[in-house]
Each structure stands twice: as C-alpha cells, then as structure tokens.
Amino acid sequence: MSERFKPSVTVAAVIEREGRYLLVEEHTPEGLRLNNPAGHLEAGEALAAACAREALEETAHAFRPTALVGVYLSRFGRPATGEDISYLRFAFCGDLGARVVGRDLDTGIVRTLWLTPDEIRGSQDRHRSPLLLRCIEDHLAGQRYPLALLHTDPSVFG
C-alpha cells in the first residue's frame, strides 16, 4: 500500500489598491522571490483566519478576507533538495487595514511592494509560485466566491 497523498495547505492574500497588488519579497532556498502574502494553514485554524494571520505576519497590516478568489493545486520540485511538494492554495481577497505600529515583518520577508499587473507579469522569473500570477489574473477577471462556501467544523478548534 502506498503512502496517502497529503498536499501542503496554504493560504494567500490577494490585496489590490488603486490598480496595484501588494506582494512580498522574501528569501527562499531558490533566492529572493516575489509572492502574495501567503503561508501554511496551522492546526486549530480556519482558512480565512489563517489568511488574515499570514497577511499580518508578512505585511504588518491587518487584513480581513471578504471573498474566496479561488482554490489552486500546484506541484513544485525544489532543485536544491530534490523535494517534490504539492500545494493546495486557498486565495482570498479582502480589506487591508492600517499598518500595525511596531510590528516587524516575518522572518525571511525583506519588504513589501505594490506592483501593477503588468509589472507582476513581467517578473515571472522571480515568482515563488506560478500561482501568484494565476491568483492575480483570477482577481482581475472578477472571480469571487462567498466565504460561506467554506465551513470549518468546531472539532478543528478543540
């Protein structure tokens, strides 16, 4: 019997303001890369709450998810280690709050930056994931799903 497939569950914030998208520049094993504010779902956490937490950690801004942009599956082969990783990403759009005074960016995050869709398209060689651009394109196309689509059973929290 083979081992059960268990993709890494991640969340990503698709944050747009005045035609620009908020991205993070971060250190990765592959070098300095661009990504949506994103990270892994933790135990005892609902998906939208995980996205709000990750956005805060990586941008130092409060974020309130208001809609699901999409659910994405990707596979990544890490050249440095030979790892073969599959990611199941839940991308959310929402409202960005003010910067939290005194809050540092998460370890590994170099800076945040606001880029236009064309700048994002033109920097694909620096994307941490092919899902970065796909999430932006889906957001630009108006793709939004209600958060009520997602249900977290109370057993997750206890």
C-alpha positions in Angstrom: 0.0 0.0 0.0 1.4 3.4 -1.0 1.5 6.4 1.3 -1.5 8.7 1.2 -1.1 11.9 -0.8 -1.0 14.9 1.6 -0.5 18.3 -0.1 0.6 21.2 2.0 -2.4 23.5 2.6 -1.6 27.2 2.1 -3.5 30.5 2.1 -2.8 33.6 0.1 -4.0 37.2 0.3 -4.8 38.9 -3.0 -4.7 42.6 -2.0 -5.4 45.3 -4.6 -5.4 49.0 -4.1 -5.7 51.6 -6.9 -4.7 49.1 -9.6 -1.6 47.7 -7.8 -1.2 44.5 -5.8 0.6 44.1 -2.5 3.4 41.5 -2.8 6.2 40.4 -0.5 9.8 39.9 -1.5 11.2 37.0 0.5 14.3 34.8 0.9 13.7 31.3 -0.3 16.1 28.3 -0.9 15.9 29.4 -4.6 16.9 33.0 -3.8 15.0 36.3 -3.4 11.4 35.7 -4.7 8.1 37.6 -5.0 4.8 36.2 -3.6 1.4 37.1 -2.4 1.4 37.4 1.3 0.9 33.7 2.0 1.7 30.8 4.2 0.6 27.5 5.7 -2.6 26.6 7.5 -1.9 25.8 11.1 -3.7 23.3 13.3 -6.8 24.6 15.0 -7.3 27.4 12.4 -10.0 28.2 9.9 -8.8 29.1 6.4 -9.9 32.7 6.3 -8.3 33.3 9.8 -5.1 31.7 8.6 -5.0 34.1 5.7 -5.6 37.1 8.0 -2.8 35.9 10.2 -0.3 35.3 7.4 -1.1 38.7 5.8 -0.4 40.4 9.2 2.8 38.4 9.7 4.2 39.1 6.3 3.0 42.7 5.7 2.5 44.1 9.2 -1.0 45.2 8.1 -4.3 43.9 9.4 -6.3 42.0 6.7 -9.9 41.0 6.6 -10.8 38.4 4.0 -14.1 39.1 2.3 -14.2 36.6 -0.6 -12.5 33.5 -1.9 -10.8 34.2 -5.2 -10.0 30.5 -5.9 -8.6 27.2 -4.9 -5.5 26.0 -6.6 -3.3 22.9 -6.7 0.3 23.0 -7.8 3.4 20.9 -7.7 6.9 22.2 -7.1 10.2 20.4 -7.4 12.9 22.1 -5.2 16.2 21.8 -7.1 18.4 22.4 -4.1 17.0 19.4 -2.1 15.1 17.3 -4.6 11.9 17.7 -2.6 8.7 17.2 -4.6 6.0 19.3 -2.9 2.3 19.7 -3.8 0.4 22.8 -2.5 -3.3 23.3 -2.2 -3.8 27.1 -2.0 -6.9 29.0 -0.9 -6.6 32.6 -2.1 -8.7 35.3 -0.5 -9.3 39.0 -1.3 -10.4 41.5 1.2 -9.9 44.7 3.1 -6.4 45.9 4.1 -6.2 47.8 7.3 -3.6 50.2 8.6 0.0 49.2 9.3 0.3 47.9 12.8 2.8 50.2 14.6 5.8 48.4 16.0 5.1 45.2 14.1 8.1 43.7 12.2 7.8 41.7 9.0 8.0 37.9 9.4 11.5 36.3 9.3 12.6 36.0 5.7 10.4 38.8 4.4 12.7 41.6 3.0 10.0 44.1 2.1 6.5 44.7 0.8 5.9 46.3 -2.6 2.9 47.4 -4.7 3.1 46.3 -8.3 0.8 46.7 -11.3 -0.5 43.6 -13.1 2.0 44.3 -15.9 4.9 44.5 -13.5 3.8 41.2 -12.0 3.5 39.6 -15.4 7.0 41.0 -16.3 8.6 39.5 -13.2 7.5 35.8 -13.6 11.1 34.6 -13.3 11.1 36.0 -9.7 7.8 34.5 -8.6 8.0 32.0 -5.8 5.0 30.1 -7.2 3.2 30.1 -10.6 0.0 30.6 -8.5 1.0 34.2 -7.7 0.1 35.4 -11.2 -2.8 33.0 -11.6 -4.4 34.4 -8.4 -3.9 38.0 -9.7 -5.4 37.2 -13.1 -8.4 35.5 -11.5 -8.9 38.5 -9.3 -8.6 40.9 -12.2 -11.3 38.7 -14.0 -13.7 39.4 -11.1 -13.6 35.9 -9.7 -15.1 36.0 -6.2 -16.8 33.3 -4.1 -18.6 33.9 -0.8 -16.8 32.9 2.3 -19.9 30.9 3.3 -18.6 28.3 0.7 -16.0 27.3 3.4 -17.0 25.5 6.5 -14.8 24.7 9.5 -16.2 22.1 11.8 -16.0 23.1 15.5 -13.8 19.9 16.1 -10.9 21.8 14.4 -10.8 24.2 17.3 -11.0 21.8 20.1 
